[in-house]
């Protein structure tokens, strides 16, 4: 059982809040998929999925500032330095505001290119271009609002980050579902999502600023020193973000390029349920990041870490086995017989992949919290390169959805085993432990 409170951090409560943050958006996604597929059709819904995922193509603009914000705000508040935490927050907001606008302009300007690249049907090209441009508008505000999610996590207010993330999921999928039920088409669904997202962004920003004031974080001025401090920690995570794109997003885009948007709907439908195993574990273990950032008690952190790792394995095993057994009837009930017939063969492959991937969040958050992001980046790069290499190898004899899924699975199995061994060797058995070195 996970400790109730360690170093003033209520670990159990934050684990529960993290799980709620996973469950609420997941329920919204589950409810929206059958409605959007039925109302829009598989091809148009595939376009919507690709547009909603385009922000992943701009992750290189992140520069790791979200993780740096979480780490340094938690660290500065634990050390009684609210002014330093304020410098971090405002610097991150200014930086993300600029990068959000830049990324949004690039996404919107390339809208015709996206439509051609993903082989959108001629009858949908006009609507797809509008949808891709709206995706750029959405991305412009997405990066700044994630700063407030990081602040909530840094202050161990996972109840607030849970609410923020749930609202964002509702805005993206819930509003689109309501729009199509009201008779809107593809463009109307995306327009509704963008409008509701902007309203949500404003509300999150107001609540996030209130949370700052509660912790004496008064935003007075961005600091070049704070930028250098965050960049020195976060730049390596830019590589991590790019690698994550080539692991999690590139397959979706390549499926769209090779087979078109309808195939994206099948591929995403098969992977979305297994991916929730990883999402649940990630949500439950994310408290390791601020906890490891603020704590210097090696023994206590080790105990919490091992319990989280054991819990991750149990959840991943039960979830994966259940998916393999129930995949076909569940998909048929959820999305209909046609989509189920195409997606069901992929589910066991994704279940295997996400079983191994679900073992990584606890060590990932621990390592970031200890200020060693290079190890996480190395693992993510290895995973991405292996994934891309396998896709290239499979492409020699023609790509299928099954081959895309197996490339993802094999890459995750190999990387997960190697990563676990590296964390045990380089983090727990090394001396001194990173958190024990004076700041």
KAWO-V760092 format. One record per helix or strand of 3 or more residues. SS is the DSSP state (~ for helix, > for strand). FROM is the first residue (numbers start at 1). TO is the last residue. If there is no record, write none. Layout:
ss=SS from=FROM to=TO
ss=SS from=FROM to=TO
//
This chain:
ss=~ from=11 to=40
ss=~ from=42 to=61
ss=~ from=65 to=78
ss=~ from=82 to=109
ss=~ from=111 to=117
ss=~ from=122 to=154
ss=~ from=158 to=181
ss=~ from=186 to=214
ss=~ from=224 to=259
ss=~ from=261 to=285
ss=~ from=287 to=294
ss=~ from=298 to=335
ss=~ from=337 to=357
ss=~ from=361 to=369
ss=~ from=373 to=395
ss=~ from=401 to=428
ss=~ from=434 to=436
//
